[in-house]
Amino acid sequence: MAICLIFIFGAQFRPQIKEVKTERYMSKYRETIRQVCEKFSLSPSMYFSVVFAERLHNVNHLDKADFSRARLGFDASVGFAQIKISTCEWIELHHPERLPFSPSKDRSHLIHRLSFPDTNMVYSVVYCRIIQDYYTKRFGYLPDVAALGSYYGRGIDYGKTMDQEFYLNELGLTAHDYYTRHFKANP
C-alpha cells in the first residue's frame, strides 16, 4: 500500500519537482546570466525563461552522457543551456565576430568550452541574440519570449529557415508561461 502511495504521489508531483529543481539550479547563475545578457543586449528574463524551458524539456537522467556522446560525434545538446554542438559550430563558422573569443581549434576544444556554464551561456545568449536579430529583420519587430523560445528549440542554423512569424512549439509555450508567471510585471 505504501509503495502505491509513493508511486501515485511521485507521478502526480514529478513535473512540479523537476520545475523546482530546474529553477533552483538556474538561479545559482542568475548574476552571471544578467552579466552575459547585458553584454549582448538581451533581456535576462527572456533568456532565463527560454533556457528554463529548454532545460525542463531536455534534461533527463541521460544527460550525464551528453558530453561523451558529443565526443563520439553525436550532435548532443550539452551544458547549462542545452545547446547543440552543431549550433555552436554554426555560430563559430557564420558569426565568429559575435563571440568574445576566437573560434575553437577543433570539435574537442568546443566541447570542452561548452562544459563550463559561463561559456555555454555565451554561446546560447549569442544564439538567442542571432534569433532575435533575424526575427526582427524578417518580420519588423522583436520576437516575444514564446517566439524566441520556439526558434531556440527548433533552430535557425544549418539551413533551417525562419519562415513563420507566429511559429510556436512546446518549448516556446513553456518559456512564455514561465516568463508570464515570474517576470511579466518586471521584465
Secondary structure, DSSP 8 states (H G I E B T S, - for coil): -HHHHHHHHHHHHHHHHHHHHHHHHHHTTHHHHHHHHHHTT--HHHHHHHHHHHHHHH--TTGGGHHHHHHTT---EETTTTEEHHHHHHHHHH-GGGSSS---SSHHHHHHHHTSHHHHHHHHHHHHHHHHHHHHHHHSS---HHHHHHHHHH---TT-----TT---HHHHHHHHHHHHHTTT--
